[in-house]
Amino acid sequence: MNKYDIIDLLILGIGYGRNSLPFLESGYNVSGIEISEAAIELLKKTDLSNKINIFNGSIIDMPFEDIKYDAIFSFNVFHLFNRNTDKQ
């Protein structure tokens, strides 16, 4: 257990898992969502693959509404979204 009582963590745009290591080392249960199949394939080639529950898809259409997480981590993800430029 960590000092914040966080157990289950979701990492948005987990990529090949680089940002998951500090969380895994701190005892978190890590899940990640990634849209890039190539990044997921890279993750599967590492030792991290058997420690992370990985979902392939967009964070906009997350396919697991019934799962609850104690915390969500996002680093360098939100700037990738296009701004809605429709003027109504």
ABEGO torsion letter per residue (X at the ends): XBAAGBABBBBBGAEAGAAAAAAAAAGBBBBBBBABAAAAAAAAABAAAAABBBBBEBAABBABAABBBABBBBBGAAAABBBBABBX
